[in-house]
């Protein structure tokens, strides 16, 4: 019998390295660290959506 997932919860904790934390905290959010975080989040979302697409094709 197949299992149907009715709800999917994804949690992630992103932590910066200790050498970069002080600079990012005082920046306005346009630093390389913020760009890197945004790229990482976008990649994670794309991978999750791809997995869901493959599951729906089955």
Secondary structure, DSSP 8 states (H G I E B T S, - for coil): -----------------HHHHHHHHHS-S-SHHHHHHHHHHHHHHHHHHHHHHHHHH-
